[in-house]
Amino acid sequence: MEANIAIPSDSKQTWNGGGNKPFGASYGKMMMWFFILSDAITFTGFLAAYGLTRFKFIDSWPIADEVFTHFPGLHGVHAPMYYVALMTFILIISSVTMVLAVDAGHQKKQNKVAWYLFATIIFGIIFVGSQAWEWKNFISGSYGAVKTTDGKVLQFVKDGHQIALSDFVVGGRTDGRVQHTRLNGLWFEEEGTISNYSIAQIKAAYKSNTDVQIRSELIDPATKQKVILSRAEGFAQLTKTDFVVEGANLQANEYGNTIFANLFFFITGFHGFHVFSGIIINIIIFFNVVLGIYERRGHYEMVEKVGLYWHFVDLVWVFVFTFFYLV
Amino acid sequence: MAHAHESNKKRIWIVLILLTLITTVEVAFGIIKPASLHLTSFLGTSPLNWIFIILTLVKAYYIAWAFMHLEGETKWLRRSVVWTAVFLISYLVTLLLIEGGYLHSTLAPLVRW
């Protein structure tokens, strides 16, 4: 058997491949590359599933510009893309500080490696925080919509611009319905947050506000905009509605297809988890650098290896950014 | 790794500027969405989408080659990673997108708007 083993294991250094350097790279670095390769295929699976679903619903997919419109501090301002662009930039900067840390490691400048790694960790935390904010906006929603019995989401517009339910429905919920919790109903049952308005209220408000129109999910191929229904068509659709959607969860969302929100949560969540674990790994390596472990070892290759992972996370984001927000 | 102890700082900053520029161009296009690029069709999708995809691949190239330092690795380490990824990813994406188009052509006629 021993004759078949390419790497002599006599020295018992199996973790680092016994000091052999296939392709001129250390065992650890090569394995990091192959891990990244397999992880890239996983992300491809997610993004290709997104592509498949989008092609399946190509005539009614939500338009990203109308979904992601928030920017911190700018309330009510329509700011598509700016925030994700900023997030992309933050991640690119963190990649640069990481590569500067690797560069300083090659020159064995312990202090510089530590400071650059520290900056990378900070930018990483800012990115994850931004993503959390993005999720918060996505989950709480800003306009609200109604859903028909056959699963179509109807949004409300005035002069061609989307308006919130609270912009044309007056007052609070009038049907006296309260949220069923374990304290006020059956103790073994409870329900999620109930909507701010009842369907009947929204129908009445639609009838009395003649300038409010309904926008369907359908995309007009000529203009690539959502089709706005006439008042009569809108009312016909509205009679088929059975519940109000505010924000997004895994069962329904106010933006359109349910699976749009599901894919958003899975893909950006999976990426965010990668960023999070990257931050944890960077923190561990940061302390190792500060404690002088790599200085004693004589090289900073570990910084290079975690750097590869960190750049990979940035690389994935570049694709998520394109396929979720731009295309 | 003969040049392992040299500093590549200049290259790093140039790549940063390039990536920033490309992202800015992408975002500008994404916000303006010129009708001539957005509402026309070229090879199955709009020219605007092709611009986004190509710019993304350019960014991916610079991140992998400069930041992940693929340009400094041996030819066959680079190839074992890049060729494998490119082959598997294009294979999976092609199959799934064709399948998505098929699902649409089969199911969309059944939906009443």
Interface residues (C-beta under 8 A of the other chain):
Chain A: F23 G24 A25 M30 W33 F34 I36 L37 A40 I41 T44 G45 L47 A48 A49 G51 L52 T53 R54 F55 K56 F57 I58 D59 D65 P80 M81 Y82 A85 T88 F89 I92 I93 S95 V96 M98 V99 L100 V102 D103 H106 Q107 D150 K152 S216 L218 A222 T223 K224 V227 E304 G307 L308 H311 F312 D314 L315 V318 F319 F321 T322 Y325 L326 V327
Chain B: M1 A4 H5 E6 S7 N8 K9 I12 W13 V15 L16 L19 T20 T23 T24 E26 V27 F29 G30 I31 H38 L39 T45 N49 F52 I53 T56 K59 A60 I63 A64 A66 F67 M68 H69 E73 T74 W76 L77 S80 V81 T84 A85 L88 I89 L92 V93 L96 L97 E99 G100 G101 L103 H104 L107 A108 R112 W113
